């Protein structure tokens, strides 16, 4: 359980961290939403990078077209939030 929780945090940070620089303004709710929507995608698409935030972010960006609809929506929402 602890490993799964840590992995979820790494995945979330990888999605909303390096991929979206300056994310300190993102809410805890958004981070939770990203974790719920994208952990499975990260495990499916980027299992070899999961313990490295920057590599996971880069991998998820490469596979953006293959993200599940829910994860893609969260990813795009994060991008829009960064631009504001």
PyMOL commands that set and color helices and strands:
alter all, ss='L'
color gray80, all
select helices_A, chain A and resi 2-16+18-20+23-25+28-45+47-49+53-62+64-66+69-83
alter helices_A, ss='H'
color red, helices_A
deselect
rebuild
show_as cartoon
